[in-house]
């Protein structure tokens, strides 16, 4: 099975926006958010529901849904419900199979190094999924001042921790926002390919084509 993990350089930086666009454009995928906070009891999890709609399948609630809008590790500790990465991997595989999908887009909760436990981060979730699936990792960052530092620092931290993200996606936050040339600079500062998602626009065909080609190549 193919899996695409979407990490971010931080929280509230356009990760779900990018993930929704990819869920619509990447053929045959399901779109899942295994961990989500800020979920009101009795209601659907907002991000998970948006991903399900984008991928055109039934609502798939998070495996770990927590009520308070705080870091997942704090709610997991408070609720005495630790987040098990192997269980997440099993859940992703089982959910995709139940939906009849051979691909899964998996959006993380927060940034690449947002903690899921005291010594476990979203970066570890990405590596756990890499170990079980044919997997690629995207790093989403907001196209704004300061993003050069955020992307380079996160990529270097990921490389030191396990493996850098396979590609970078810059998300334009507002309509008409002035382009700062960040994509061009990032291509010079680090080796991963860089894609741009304009506000209100679908995922660029170049990004979808990149995914198809890298999965087909098996590297």
Order of alpha helices (4+ residues) and beta strands (2+ residues): beta-alpha-beta-beta-alpha-beta-alpha-alpha-beta-beta-beta-alpha-beta-alpha-beta-alpha-beta-alpha
